[in-house]
Amino acid sequence: MAETTNTTTSNSGSTGTSASKSTAARKRTATTRRRTTTRTTAARKASNKATAARGARTSAQRETAEAAQANARAAKATARQGQATAERFTLIGVGATLEARDRVVEFVTDWYETFAAPLTSREAAEKSLRKFERRGTTERNRIERRAKKARTRVERELRSRRREAVAAGEKVAGRVAELV
């Protein structure tokens, strides 16, 4: 910053009156003041520009710091969201695995109680085999009955259509005989 200095110089010359000395001194002082004021205004403008530049740098640094903090917060939020998603998928996999395990254990337990547990002795094994044989025989008989019913129904319909065809043929033959 430039400092303002007011300097007054006295003219120590031999010529001139005291009034002229004071007038000349005033002119020099006014000129000096104007120059000093001009320099002071220019210095102030330069100082203001420097202050403005300093303020702009400070503001830019603050905005950069705020932007960096905002980026850091956004990165942390994204990381938390990714972590929650990964945790969710992991828990889904674990839950599905446990559900499958429970179903397999239940199936094996039921199968063991139904088939393996009674097979502790030869009589129990033979009893289970007879039971399975009876059930197989029952199902075979049921299938045979259904097949026999279906065959009978088809044969009945075939005989009926054959009779109708023969009757229609005889009717057409009778008409042809009449026409001839």
Protein Blocks (a to p, Z undefined) as FASTA:
>chain_A
ZZddddddddfbfbdcfklmmmmmmmmmmmmmmmmmmmmmmmmmmmmmmmmmmmmmmmmm
mmmmmmmmmmmmmmmmmmmmmmmmmmmmmmmmmmmmmmmmmmmmmmmmmmmmmmmmmmmb
fklmmmmmmmmmmmmmmmmmmmmmmmmmmmmmmmmmmmmmmmmmmmmmmmmmmmmmmmZZ
